Amino acid sequence: MAETRIVLVRHGESLAQERRVVGGHGCAGLSALGVRQAEALRDRLLRSGELAGTTALYSSVMARAVQTAQIIAPALGGLEVEQDCDFCEGHPGPESDGMPWEEFDQRWPAPAEWSPDVTREPGGESYAQMRARVSARLDNVAERHQGETVVVVCHGGVVVHSMLRWLEMEPMGGRTRAWLDPVNSSLTEWRMAENPMWRSEIELVRFNDHGHLCGDLLPRRRRTAVADGDVPGTDG
């Protein structure tokens, strides 16, 4: 079995994140910080050659992911970006797309008990629906590109669903499971190859690799933590 690499890249910081609004298909793209984060990733990949030989570059159809993919494409041999909605973040309802999160929470409060089948706003996608969508597409890409290296520019939720799918984890309510937080422009890599030491052929090679980010390129909340005395890089 030839080695297959699936590398998931979370987009750079979006204007929706900066403005604290729901970012759906009406996404306005990257913030100025997000552009710089994607450029830092591109420059790292050009220097390191760690994704040399990539044969396909996918992105979600949301502008923040497409823009990130276009920025890093020169480090991947100038590949064309293939947009695919199955790699999108959870789909919000038409009423909530672009709405300030404060207003969203006031109009559709979180239920007392979380369920993967619950949809808070009208027309929104449930966690279970997103899981099925993302899992099926990831499996399809792995099958379609056997023996290749593929980069998918996507979203934090897609990265988390890859963990649920290939680590065979179940979504859980409450606060009993550790939080998974892939930061903007981070890399998460999966490897599929024969493994005589383990029954599964799937290996998590790295999660949330954002070594190209430091100083004012760090996500805003992590930058604050470093300023308060935390050691850079120890928060995931």
C-alpha positions in Angstrom: 0.0 0.0 0.0 1.6 3.3 -1.1 1.6 6.1 1.4 -1.2 8.6 1.2 -1.0 12.0 2.9 -4.1 14.1 3.7 -3.0 17.5 5.0 -5.8 19.8 6.4 -5.1 23.5 6.6 -7.3 25.7 8.6 -7.9 29.1 6.8 -6.3 32.3 8.2 -8.2 34.6 10.5 -11.4 35.7 8.8 -13.2 39.0 8.8 -16.1 37.1 10.4 -13.8 36.2 13.3 -12.5 39.7 13.6 -16.0 41.2 13.5 -17.5 38.4 15.7 -20.2 37.5 13.2 -21.5 34.2 11.9 -19.4 33.3 8.9 -21.4 31.2 6.4 -21.5 31.2 2.6 -21.7 35.0 2.7 -18.2 35.0 4.1 -16.3 38.2 3.3 -12.8 36.5 3.3 -9.7 37.0 5.3 -8.9 39.8 7.7 -5.5 41.6 7.3 -4.1 39.3 10.0 -5.5 36.3 8.2 -3.7 37.2 5.0 -0.4 37.5 6.8 -1.0 34.2 8.6 -1.6 32.5 5.2 1.5 34.2 3.7 3.6 33.0 6.7 2.4 29.4 6.0 3.2 29.8 2.3 6.7 31.1 3.1 7.3 28.2 5.5 6.2 25.6 2.9 8.5 27.2 0.3 11.5 27.0 2.6 10.8 23.6 4.0 9.5 21.7 1.0 7.5 19.6 3.5 4.5 19.4 1.1 6.5 19.1 -2.1 4.9 16.7 -4.6 1.3 17.6 -3.6 -0.9 16.5 -6.4 -4.3 18.1 -5.5 -5.4 21.3 -3.7 -8.9 21.4 -2.4 -10.7 24.1 -0.5 -14.2 24.8 0.8 -16.3 27.2 -1.2 -16.3 29.8 1.7 -14.2 32.8 0.7 -11.8 32.6 3.7 -10.7 29.1 2.7 -10.5 29.8 -1.0 -8.4 32.9 -0.4 -6.0 31.0 1.9 -5.7 28.2 -0.7 -4.8 30.7 -3.4 -2.2 32.3 -1.2 -0.4 29.0 -0.4 -0.8 27.5 -3.9 2.6 28.8 -5.1 4.3 26.6 -2.4 2.4 23.6 -3.8 3.6 23.9 -7.4 0.9 26.4 -8.4 -1.9 23.9 -8.3 -5.4 25.0 -9.2 -7.8 25.2 -6.3 -10.7 22.8 -6.5 -13.6 24.2 -4.5 -15.9 21.7 -2.7 -18.8 22.6 -0.4 -18.4 19.3 1.5 -15.3 20.9 3.1 -17.2 23.9 4.4 -17.7 24.8 8.0 -21.1 24.1 9.5 -23.8 25.6 7.3 -25.7 28.4 9.1 -29.3 29.2 8.3 -30.0 32.0 5.9 -31.3 34.3 8.7 -28.1 33.9 10.8 -25.4 34.2 8.1 -23.5 37.4 8.9 -25.4 38.0 12.1 -23.4 39.2 15.2 -22.8 36.2 17.5 -24.2 38.2 20.4 -27.5 38.5 18.6 -27.4 34.9 17.5 -27.1 33.7 21.1 -29.9 36.0 22.2 -32.3 34.8 19.4 -31.5 31.1 19.6 -30.0 30.3 23.0 -28.0 27.1 23.4 -30.1 24.2 24.6 -29.7 23.1 28.2 -28.5 19.7 27.0 -26.5 19.5 23.8 -27.3 16.9 21.1 -25.5 16.4 17.8 -28.9 16.3 16.1 -30.1 19.7 17.4 -30.2 22.7 15.1 -30.4 26.0 16.9 -31.5 28.3 14.1 -34.0 27.8 11.3 -32.4 26.1 8.2 -29.0 25.5 10.0 -27.0 22.3 9.7 -26.8 20.0 12.7 -23.5 18.7 14.1 -24.5 15.2 13.0 -25.3 16.3 9.5 -22.0 18.1 9.2 -20.2 15.0 10.5 -21.8 12.8 7.9 -21.0 15.3 5.1 -17.3 15.8 6.1 -16.6 12.2 6.9 -17.9 10.9 3.6 -15.9 13.4 1.6 -12.7 12.8 3.6 -13.0 9.0 2.9 -13.7 9.7 -0.7 -10.6 11.9 -1.1 -8.4 9.3 0.6 -9.7 6.6 -1.7 -9.5 8.8 -4.8 -5.9 9.9 -4.2 -4.2 6.7 -2.9 -0.5 7.1 -2.9 -0.6 10.9 -3.2 -0.2 14.0 -1.1 -3.4 16.1 -0.9 -3.9 19.4 0.8 -7.4 20.5 1.9 -7.9 24.1 3.0 -10.9 24.1 5.3 -12.2 25.0 8.7 -11.7 24.2 12.4 -14.9 22.2 12.4 -13.7 20.1 9.5 -10.4 19.4 11.2 -12.3 18.3 14.4 -14.6 16.0 12.3 -11.5 14.4 10.8 -10.5 13.5 14.4 -13.9 12.1 15.1 -13.9 10.1 11.9 -10.4 8.6 11.8 -9.8 8.3 15.6 -13.3 6.8 15.9 -14.4 9.3 18.5 -18.0 10.0 19.4 -19.3 13.5 19.8 -20.1 14.2 23.4 -22.1 16.8 25.2 -21.1 18.7 28.4 -17.5 19.4 29.2 -16.1 15.9 29.7 -13.8 15.8 26.7 -10.8 17.9 26.0 -11.3 20.9 23.7 -9.8 20.5 20.2 -8.8 23.9 18.8 -6.8 24.0 15.5 -5.8 27.6 15.1 -5.9 29.7 12.0 -3.4 28.5 9.2 -2.4 25.4 11.3 -1.6 22.0 9.7 -3.2 18.7 10.6 -1.8 15.7 8.8 -3.1 12.2 8.3 -1.1 9.3 6.8 -2.5 6.1 5.3 0.0 3.3 4.8 0.6 -0.3 5.8 1.5 -0.5 9.5 2.8 -3.9 10.8 2.7 -2.6 14.4 -1.0 -1.7 14.4 -4.2 -2.9 12.9 -5.2 0.4 11.5 -3.5 1.9 8.4 -4.4 5.4 9.4 -2.0 7.6 11.5 -2.4 11.0 12.9 1.0 12.6 12.1 0.5 16.0 13.5 -2.3 18.2 14.8 -2.5 22.0 15.0 1.0 22.6 13.7 1.4 26.4 13.7 5.1 26.8 14.1 5.1 29.5 11.5 3.1 31.8 13.7 4.7 34.0 16.4 4.4 37.4 17.9 1.5 39.4 16.3 0.7 36.5 13.9 -0.6 34.4 16.7 -4.3 34.2 17.1 -5.4 37.2 19.2 -6.5 35.3 22.3 -3.2 33.2 22.3 -1.2 36.4 21.9 -2.8 37.7 25.1 -1.9 34.5 26.9 1.7 34.8 25.9 1.8 38.4 27.0 0.4 37.2 30.4 3.4 34.9 30.9 2.5 31.7 29.2 5.3 30.0 27.1 4.7 30.2 23.3 3.8 26.9 21.8 2.7 25.1 25.0 -1.0 25.9 24.5 -1.6 23.4 21.6 
